[in-house]
Amino acid sequence: MGGILDMDLVYEALTILAVLVSIVLHECAHGYVAYRCGDNTAKDAGRLTLNPIKHLDLFGSIIMPAALALLGGPIFAYAKPVPYNPYNLRNRRRDELLVALAGPASNLLQAVAGALVFRLVWFAWPAVFDAGPGIYLGDFLTTYVYVNLMLMFFNLIPLPPLDGSSIIGWFMKGEALRKYYAIQRYSMPILLVMLFLLPMVLPFDPLEIYINATAWPLYLWLCFGL
């Protein structure tokens, strides 16, 4: 029992580490792209740093993932949005989209990098993941890949404060955009209902179905070629 408990604790610790690294790089990517596009707001606010304390959000980084873990569902998290001033961007319409895409794109790049390391090590030394520290290395790499894919697809949901809201808004104009902005005022209650209430009242979890249809098959392909 002690060994199982220890392995569970190690796995939870590795998952937390993977989430922290992933969301910090996610937010840094937003700030860095904004900086390269002419806006110094994130840089001046000290957000172009890998220090997790600068990026963590009480609800999105701690309360929400802990509650999801207790409910036994997929674990999602987000950090404090990196501040930026769109009026400082050199080409506002183009650059706002680039800034919004930077976060999910960073998660995709992290997932691909983690999968490449995992498959290279597996190819060069297949037995390394079977015993000793290699087990933890394999667990971390595969967890890191899956966490990043979940964060990418989760952040593409078109509800603030998620990146998908900025991305889909870029494609809207006129009355459609005004109506979307009106819906955005209720985005946090909608997000909370989707995460916590719907799985309790429905015989299925819409978010889990979404992740299983997107992140899971991509994870299997990247890590195992399936």
Secondary structure, 3 states (H helix, E strand, C coil): CHHHHHHHHHHHHHHHHHHHHHHHHHHHHHHHHHHHCCCCHHHHCCCCCCCHHHCCCHHHHHHHHHHHHHHCCCCCCCCCCCCCCHHHCCCHHHHHHHHHHHHHHHHHHHHHHHHHHHHHHHHHCHHHHCCCHHHHHHHHHHHHHHHHHHHHHHHCCCCCCCHHHHHHHHCCCHHHHHHHHHHHCCHHHHHHHHHHHHHHHCCCCHHHHHHHHHHHHHHHHHHHCC
